[in-house]
Amino acid sequence: MQKQDFGLVGVGVMGQNLTLNIESHGHSVAVYDRDTKKVSDFLSGKAKGKSIVGAVDIADFVARLTVPRRIIILVNAGKPVDDVIAGLKPHLTKGDVVIDGGNSFFQDTERRYADLATTGIQFIGSGVSGGEEGALKGPSLMPGGAREAYDHVAPILTSIAARVNGEPCCAYIGPRGAGHFVKMVHNGIEYGIMQLICETYDVLRSRFGLTPPQAADVFEKWNATELNSYLFEITVKVLREIDPETGKPLVDLILDTAEQKGTGKWTSQNAFDLGVPIPTINAAVVGRILSGLKTERVAASSILRKAQGAATKPAADQVDALRDALHCSIITAYAQGMALLRAASNDYHYDLKFHEIAALWRGGCIIRSKLLSLIMDAFQKTPDLVNLMVGSSFAAILNAKETSWRKTVSAAVEAGVPVIAMAASLSYFDAYRTGRLPANLLQGQRDYFGAHTYKRIDKEGVFHTHWQE
């Protein structure tokens, strides 16, 4: 039996596209899925005539691979990943490399890494971003695990990754669960930026009365500036799409409820655990949860009074101010994500290279944007930069556009247009640059009711006051 270079478990759309990508770069592939029809349909369809073979079961799949074996798993996060690993484990030997390419929770990756390490099987948890198109044409890859395991699979991973200026959007992230942690934060930033774009669209629609095609024109114009990004590109396409049945903009016919599959929530939960403020990302998670309360929102809309005033055609300076507010808010989303990565790098001993992470996000992934080159440069110049907002390039942008940001948020609030992520972004900016916050009163309150003590600004030590006679 001729042995294959690489194995893939999970022949869904992502798995099929990644297999085709791997094969197109000169690597033969064996595929397996517990749904054998998926395998047969793939082999007789897109994979026909290519160096791709199917397996009838796990044992057959493993037997078809060169030793040491290199296998990637692309199944739903959670128990399905554990089930696949349990099935593979009896057939693998020391030195084999197993890659989980799904959106697994990083602590699950840590557990699996430790478990497989006792057998000599090497485990990599790799973020894979770019969706179906990225899987086929070149994703952004964020692999974490043992360095020697990465070195063994690096020739294949770097060959299939997206490229920017000839450089692959794939790099060794760090030990154990580092790769999936970075992918989790990537998705958290993605949540934040998507919510900010949607709120901006709502302002264009609800406050300024623009139609979806007119809003698309605005985003297309902005995408030709420093705001250029993949998410802007697809926003324009979504807003321009016309439903063939009704002739109406398709976006107007889509139900306004959104799901959140876990990575955004995980990002918020972990940020609380590490004590890192990420209010823009948190607001995005809340926004999705609120969207799910459709029945309650419809009922409330007939009870709670709405802000007065009809939509009015915007002046040019109002649209420019909205763009500036969105620009500043997106910067805070990236800043919060990178701050969370810094805390995790210290607490979990991941030794993350922030400029490398920004570099591999420039291509293939969902949050790729022109801003990432600035982010990469900022961390190259100042590797220990505590927050992007105080980097010289970003501080200049925020200081120059603050007034527009503030006016935009104020006007949206006055008009009753919910901008929870944009307002949270502005408040984050205001709080971070404030030298003295009202937490002094908070500490006094805590000491009053719970004797929690406090520190003073005029002398050393820990103090408690007997507040009542």
C-alpha positions as CSV (number, residue, x, y, z in Angstrom):
1,M,0.0,0.0,0.0
2,Q,1.4,3.4,-1.0
3,K,1.7,5.7,2.1
4,Q,0.3,9.2,2.1
5,D,2.2,12.3,3.4
6,F,-0.6,13.7,5.6
7,G,-3.9,12.6,7.1
8,L,-7.1,14.5,7.7
9,V,-10.1,13.5,9.9
10,G,-13.4,15.4,9.3
11,V,-14.5,15.7,5.7
12,G,-16.8,18.6,6.0
13,V,-16.5,21.7,3.8
14,M,-13.5,23.0,5.7
15,G,-11.9,19.6,5.7
16,Q,-12.4,19.1,2.0
17,N,-11.0,22.5,1.2
18,L,-8.0,22.1,3.4
19,T,-7.3,18.7,1.9
20,L,-7.4,20.2,-1.6
21,N,-5.1,22.9,-0.5
22,I,-2.6,20.5,1.0
23,E,-2.7,18.3,-2.1
24,S,-2.2,21.2,-4.5
25,H,1.1,21.9,-2.8
26,G,2.5,18.5,-3.6
27,H,1.5,16.5,-0.6
28,S,-0.5,13.3,-0.8
29,V,-3.4,13.0,1.6
30,A,-5.5,10.3,3.3
31,V,-8.9,11.3,4.6
32,Y,-11.4,9.8,7.0
33,D,-14.8,10.6,8.3
34,R,-17.2,8.5,10.3
35,D,-19.8,9.4,7.7
36,T,-18.4,7.3,4.9
37,K,-20.7,8.9,2.3
38,K,-18.9,12.2,2.8
39,V,-15.7,10.5,2.0
40,S,-17.0,8.7,-1.1
41,D,-18.7,11.8,-2.4
42,F,-15.5,13.8,-1.9
43,L,-13.4,11.2,-3.7
44,S,-15.8,11.0,-6.7
45,G,-16.2,14.7,-6.8
46,K,-13.7,17.5,-6.0
47,A,-10.9,15.0,-5.1
48,K,-11.2,12.9,-8.2
49,G,-7.9,12.4,-10.0
50,K,-5.9,13.9,-7.2
51,S,-3.4,12.4,-4.8
52,I,-6.1,11.9,-2.2
53,V,-7.3,8.5,-0.8
54,G,-10.1,7.6,1.5
55,A,-10.1,5.2,4.5
56,V,-12.9,2.9,5.6
57,D,-12.1,3.1,9.3
58,I,-9.5,4.6,11.8
59,A,-7.2,1.6,11.6
60,D,-7.1,1.8,7.8
61,F,-6.6,5.5,7.9
62,V,-3.6,5.4,10.2
63,A,-2.1,2.5,8.2
64,R,-2.2,4.6,5.0
65,L,0.2,7.3,6.5
66,T,4.0,7.5,6.4
67,V,5.7,7.2,9.8
68,P,6.0,9.4,11.8
69,R,2.4,10.2,11.0
70,R,1.0,13.7,10.6
71,I,-2.7,14.1,11.1
72,I,-5.0,17.0,11.4
73,I,-8.5,16.8,13.0
74,L,-11.2,19.2,11.7
75,V,-14.3,18.3,13.7
76,N,-16.6,20.3,16.1
77,A,-14.9,21.4,19.3
78,G,-15.5,19.5,22.5
79,K,-16.4,15.8,22.8
80,P,-16.0,15.1,19.1
81,V,-12.3,16.0,19.3
82,D,-11.8,13.7,22.3
83,D,-13.7,10.9,20.5
84,V,-11.4,11.2,17.5
85,I,-8.3,11.2,19.6
86,A,-9.5,8.2,21.6
87,G,-10.1,6.4,18.3
88,L,-6.6,7.3,16.9
89,K,-4.6,6.7,20.1
90,P,-4.4,2.8,20.0
91,H,-3.1,3.0,16.4
92,L,-0.5,5.7,16.8
93,T,3.2,5.4,18.0
94,K,5.7,7.6,19.6
95,G,6.7,10.5,17.5
96,D,3.4,10.8,15.6
97,V,1.9,14.3,15.4
98,V,-1.8,15.0,15.9
99,I,-3.1,18.5,15.1
100,D,-6.4,19.8,16.3
101,G,-7.4,22.5,13.7
102,G,-10.8,23.3,15.2
103,N,-11.9,26.1,17.5
104,S,-11.1,24.2,20.7
105,F,-11.0,25.9,24.1
106,F,-7.4,26.3,24.9
107,Q,-7.7,24.6,28.3
108,D,-9.0,21.5,26.5
109,T,-5.9,21.7,24.3
110,E,-3.7,21.9,27.4
111,R,-5.4,18.8,28.8
112,R,-5.0,16.8,25.5
113,Y,-1.4,17.9,25.1
114,A,-0.6,16.6,28.6
115,D,-2.4,13.3,28.1
116,L,-0.8,12.5,24.8
117,A,2.6,13.5,26.0
118,T,2.6,10.5,28.4
119,T,2.5,8.2,25.3
120,G,5.1,10.0,23.2
121,I,2.4,11.2,20.8
122,Q,3.0,14.9,20.0
123,F,-0.1,17.2,20.0
124,I,-0.5,20.6,18.3
125,G,-3.5,22.9,18.9
126,S,-3.7,25.2,15.9
127,G,-5.9,28.1,15.2
128,V,-7.1,28.0,11.5
129,S,-8.7,31.3,10.3
130,G,-10.1,32.2,7.0
131,G,-13.3,30.2,6.7
132,E,-14.0,28.0,3.7
133,E,-12.2,30.2,1.2
134,G,-9.1,30.5,3.4
135,A,-8.9,26.7,3.9
136,L,-8.8,26.3,0.1
137,K,-6.7,29.2,-0.9
138,G,-4.5,29.9,2.2
139,P,-5.6,30.3,5.8
140,S,-3.8,32.0,8.7
141,L,-2.4,29.3,10.9
142,M,-1.6,29.6,14.6
143,P,0.0,26.3,15.8
144,G,1.0,25.8,19.4
145,G,2.5,22.8,21.1
146,A,6.0,21.3,21.4
147,R,8.5,23.1,19.1
148,E,9.9,19.8,17.7
149,A,6.3,18.8,16.7
150,Y,5.8,22.0,14.9
151,D,9.2,21.7,13.1
152,H,8.1,18.3,11.8
153,V,4.9,19.7,10.3
154,A,6.1,23.2,9.4
155,P,7.0,22.4,5.8
156,I,3.4,21.4,5.1
157,L,1.7,24.1,7.2
158,T,3.8,27.0,5.8
159,S,3.2,25.8,2.2
160,I,-0.6,25.9,2.6
161,A,-0.8,29.2,4.5
162,A,-1.7,32.5,3.1
163,R,1.2,34.7,2.2
164,V,1.9,38.5,2.6
165,N,4.9,39.9,0.8
166,G,6.1,36.3,0.3
167,E,6.0,35.4,4.0
168,P,3.6,32.6,5.2
169,C,0.9,33.6,7.6
170,C,2.0,30.7,9.8
171,A,4.4,30.7,12.7
172,Y,5.1,28.8,15.9
173,I,3.0,30.4,18.6
174,G,4.2,28.8,21.8
175,P,3.9,25.7,24.0
176,R,0.8,23.6,24.9
177,G,-2.5,25.6,24.3
178,A,-0.9,28.8,23.1
179,G,-2.1,28.4,19.5
180,H,-5.7,27.9,20.4
181,F,-5.5,30.8,23.0
182,V,-4.3,33.1,20.2
183,K,-7.1,31.9,17.9
184,M,-9.6,32.5,20.7
185,V,-8.5,36.1,21.1
186,H,-8.5,36.5,17.3
187,N,-12.1,35.5,17.4
188,G,-12.8,37.9,20.3
189,I,-11.4,40.8,18.3
190,E,-13.5,39.6,15.3
191,Y,-16.6,39.8,17.5
192,G,-15.7,43.3,18.5
193,I,-15.0,44.6,15.0
194,M,-18.1,43.0,13.5
195,Q,-20.3,44.5,16.2
196,L,-18.7,48.0,15.6
197,I,-19.4,47.7,11.9
198,C,-23.0,46.7,12.5
199,E,-23.5,49.6,14.9
200,T,-22.1,51.9,12.3
201,Y,-24.4,50.5,9.7
202,D,-27.3,51.1,12.2
203,V,-26.4,54.7,12.5
204,L,-26.2,55.1,8.8
205,R,-29.6,53.4,8.4
206,S,-31.6,54.5,11.5
207,R,-30.2,58.0,12.1
208,F,-29.2,59.1,8.6
209,G,-31.8,57.1,6.6
210,L,-29.4,55.5,4.1
211,T,-30.6,52.4,2.2
212,P,-28.4,49.3,2.3
213,P,-26.8,50.0,-1.2
214,Q,-26.1,53.6,-0.1
215,A,-24.5,52.3,3.1
216,A,-22.5,50.0,1.0
217,D,-21.2,53.0,-1.0
218,V,-20.0,54.5,2.3
219,F,-18.2,51.4,3.5
220,E,-16.7,50.9,0.0
221,K,-15.3,54.5,0.2
222,W,-13.9,53.9,3.7
223,N,-12.4,50.6,2.6
224,A,-10.1,52.5,0.2
225,T,-8.6,54.3,3.2
226,E,-6.6,53.2,6.2
227,L,-9.6,51.3,7.3
228,N,-9.2,48.7,4.5
229,S,-10.0,45.2,5.8
230,Y,-11.6,41.9,4.8
231,L,-14.6,42.6,7.1
232,F,-15.3,45.9,5.3
233,E,-15.0,44.1,1.9
234,I,-17.7,41.5,2.8
235,T,-19.8,44.2,4.5
236,V,-20.1,46.0,1.1
237,K,-21.0,42.7,-0.6
238,V,-23.6,41.8,1.9
239,L,-25.2,45.3,1.8
240,R,-25.3,45.2,-2.0
241,E,-26.9,41.7,-2.3
242,I,-30.5,41.8,-3.7
243,D,-33.0,39.0,-3.0
244,P,-34.0,37.5,-6.3
245,E,-37.5,36.6,-5.1
246,T,-38.5,40.1,-3.8
247,G,-36.1,42.5,-5.4
248,K,-35.3,43.9,-1.9
249,P,-31.9,44.2,-0.2
250,L,-31.3,40.7,1.2
251,V,-30.0,42.2,4.5
252,D,-33.4,43.6,5.2
253,L,-34.9,40.1,5.0
254,I,-32.5,38.5,7.3
255,L,-33.7,37.9,10.9
256,D,-31.9,40.2,13.3
257,T,-30.7,37.4,15.7
258,A,-27.1,36.2,15.9
259,E,-25.5,33.2,17.4
260,Q,-22.2,33.0,19.4
261,K,-20.5,29.7,19.2
262,G,-18.2,30.0,22.2
263,T,-15.0,31.7,21.3
264,G,-16.2,35.2,22.0
265,K,-17.7,34.1,25.3
266,W,-14.5,32.3,26.2
267,T,-12.4,35.4,25.5
268,S,-14.6,37.5,27.9
269,Q,-14.5,34.8,30.6
270,N,-10.7,34.4,30.3
271,A,-10.2,38.2,30.4
272,F,-12.1,38.3,33.7
273,D,-10.0,35.4,35.0
274,L,-6.8,37.3,34.1
275,G,-8.1,40.7,35.2
276,V,-7.8,42.3,31.8
277,P,-10.5,44.9,30.7
278,I,-11.9,44.1,27.2
279,P,-15.1,46.1,27.2
280,T,-15.5,46.3,23.4
281,I,-15.3,42.6,23.0
282,N,-17.6,42.1,26.0
283,A,-20.1,44.4,24.5
284,A,-20.0,42.5,21.3
285,V,-20.9,39.3,23.1
286,V,-23.7,41.1,24.9
287,G,-24.9,42.5,21.6
288,R,-25.3,38.9,20.2
289,I,-27.1,37.8,23.4
290,L,-29.4,40.8,23.2
291,S,-30.1,40.0,19.5
292,G,-31.4,36.6,20.6
293,L,-34.1,38.2,22.8
294,K,-36.2,39.0,19.7
295,T,-39.6,38.3,21.2
296,E,-38.8,40.4,24.3
297,R,-37.4,43.3,22.2
298,V,-40.4,43.4,19.9
299,A,-42.7,43.5,22.9
300,A,-40.6,46.1,24.7
301,S,-40.7,48.3,21.6
302,S,-44.4,48.9,22.1
303,I,-44.0,49.7,25.8
304,L,-40.8,51.7,26.2
305,R,-40.8,55.1,24.6
306,K,-38.4,55.6,21.7
307,A,-36.2,58.6,21.2
308,Q,-38.0,61.3,19.2
309,G,-36.9,62.4,15.7
310,A,-36.9,61.0,12.2
311,A,-33.9,60.0,10.2
312,T,-32.2,62.9,8.5
313,K,-29.8,63.1,5.6
314,P,-26.3,63.4,7.0
315,A,-23.9,66.2,6.3
316,A,-20.5,65.2,4.9
317,D,-18.8,66.1,8.2
318,Q,-21.2,63.7,10.1
319,V,-20.2,60.8,7.9
320,D,-16.6,61.7,8.3
321,A,-17.0,61.8,12.1
322,L,-18.7,58.4,12.0
323,R,-15.8,57.0,10.1
324,D,-13.3,58.4,12.7
325,A,-15.4,57.0,15.5
326,L,-15.3,53.6,13.9
327,H,-11.6,53.8,13.3
328,C,-10.9,54.7,16.9
329,S,-13.2,52.0,18.2
330,I,-11.5,49.3,16.0
331,I,-8.2,50.3,17.4
332,T,-9.4,49.7,20.9
333,A,-10.7,46.2,19.9
334,Y,-7.2,45.3,18.7
335,A,-5.6,47.0,21.8
336,Q,-7.8,45.0,24.2
337,G,-7.0,41.7,22.4
338,M,-3.3,42.3,22.4
339,A,-3.4,43.3,26.1
340,L,-5.1,40.0,26.8
341,L,-2.4,38.1,24.9
342,R,0.2,39.9,26.9
343,A,-1.4,38.9,30.2
344,A,-1.8,35.3,29.1
345,S,1.8,35.1,27.9
346,N,2.9,36.0,31.3
347,D,0.5,33.9,33.4
348,Y,0.6,30.8,31.2
349,H,4.3,31.1,30.2
350,Y,3.5,31.1,26.5
351,D,6.3,33.6,25.6
352,L,4.2,35.1,22.8
353,K,5.8,37.2,20.1
354,F,3.2,39.9,19.5
355,H,4.7,41.3,16.3
356,E,4.7,37.8,14.8
357,I,1.1,37.3,15.7
358,A,0.1,40.6,14.1
359,A,2.1,39.6,11.0
360,L,0.4,36.3,10.6
361,W,-3.0,38.0,11.0
362,R,-2.3,40.2,8.0
363,G,-3.4,37.5,5.5
364,G,-5.9,34.7,5.3
365,C,-7.7,35.4,8.5
366,I,-11.0,37.1,9.1
367,I,-9.6,40.2,11.0
368,R,-6.9,40.9,8.3
369,S,-6.7,44.6,7.8
370,K,-4.3,47.4,6.9
371,L,-4.1,48.3,10.6
372,L,-2.2,45.1,11.4
373,S,0.9,46.4,9.6
374,L,0.9,49.3,12.1
375,I,0.3,46.9,15.0
376,M,3.3,44.7,13.8
377,D,5.5,47.8,13.5
378,A,4.4,49.0,17.0
379,F,5.5,45.8,18.7
380,Q,8.7,45.6,16.6
381,K,9.7,49.0,17.8
382,T,8.5,48.4,21.4
383,P,8.2,44.7,22.3
384,D,7.1,45.5,25.8
385,L,4.4,47.9,24.7
386,V,1.7,47.6,27.4
387,N,-1.2,48.8,25.3
388,L,-1.5,49.7,21.6
389,M,-3.3,53.0,22.4
390,V,-0.1,54.5,23.9
391,G,2.0,53.5,20.9
392,S,3.0,56.6,19.1
393,S,1.2,55.9,15.8
394,F,-2.1,54.9,17.5
395,A,-1.9,57.7,20.2
396,A,-1.7,60.2,17.3
397,I,-4.8,58.7,15.6
398,L,-6.8,58.6,18.8
399,N,-5.9,62.1,19.9
400,A,-6.6,63.5,16.5
401,K,-10.0,61.8,16.1
402,E,-11.3,61.9,19.7
403,T,-13.7,64.8,19.2
404,S,-15.4,63.1,16.2
405,W,-15.6,59.9,18.2
406,R,-17.2,61.6,21.2
407,K,-19.7,63.6,19.0
408,T,-20.7,60.4,17.1
409,V,-21.4,58.4,20.2
410,S,-23.3,61.3,21.8
411,A,-25.4,61.8,18.8
412,A,-26.2,58.1,18.5
413,V,-27.2,58.0,22.2
414,E,-29.4,61.1,21.8
415,A,-31.1,59.5,18.8
416,G,-31.7,56.2,20.6
417,V,-29.5,54.2,18.3
418,P,-27.8,51.5,20.4
419,V,-24.0,51.7,20.1
420,I,-23.0,49.5,23.0
421,A,-19.6,48.5,21.6
422,M,-18.7,51.9,20.3
423,A,-19.7,53.6,23.6
424,A,-17.7,50.9,25.5
425,S,-14.7,51.6,23.3
426,L,-14.9,55.3,24.1
427,S,-15.3,54.7,27.8
428,Y,-12.3,52.3,27.7
429,F,-10.2,55.1,26.1
430,D,-11.4,57.6,28.7
431,A,-10.8,55.3,31.6
432,Y,-7.4,54.1,30.4
433,R,-6.1,57.7,30.0
434,T,-7.5,58.9,33.4
435,G,-4.8,59.2,36.1
436,R,-7.3,59.1,39.0
437,L,-10.5,57.0,38.8
438,P,-13.3,57.0,41.4
439,A,-12.2,53.7,42.7
440,N,-11.1,55.6,45.8
441,L,-14.7,56.0,46.7
442,L,-15.3,52.3,45.9
443,Q,-12.6,51.3,48.3
444,G,-14.1,53.5,51.0
445,Q,-17.5,51.8,50.4
446,R,-15.9,48.3,50.6
447,D,-14.1,49.2,53.8
448,Y,-17.3,50.6,55.2
449,F,-19.5,47.5,54.8
450,G,-16.9,44.8,54.8
451,A,-13.7,46.1,56.5
452,H,-11.8,45.3,53.3
453,T,-9.2,47.9,54.0
454,Y,-7.6,50.4,51.6
455,K,-4.3,52.0,50.8
456,R,-3.5,55.8,51.0
457,I,-1.8,58.1,48.5
458,D,0.1,60.0,51.3
459,K,1.7,57.2,53.3
460,E,2.6,53.5,53.1
461,G,0.6,50.7,54.6
462,V,-2.9,49.2,54.7
463,F,-5.7,51.0,56.5
464,H,-9.1,50.5,57.9
465,T,-11.5,53.1,59.3
466,H,-14.2,52.7,61.9
467,W,-16.8,54.5,59.8
468,Q,-19.6,54.6,62.5
469,E,-19.6,55.4,66.1
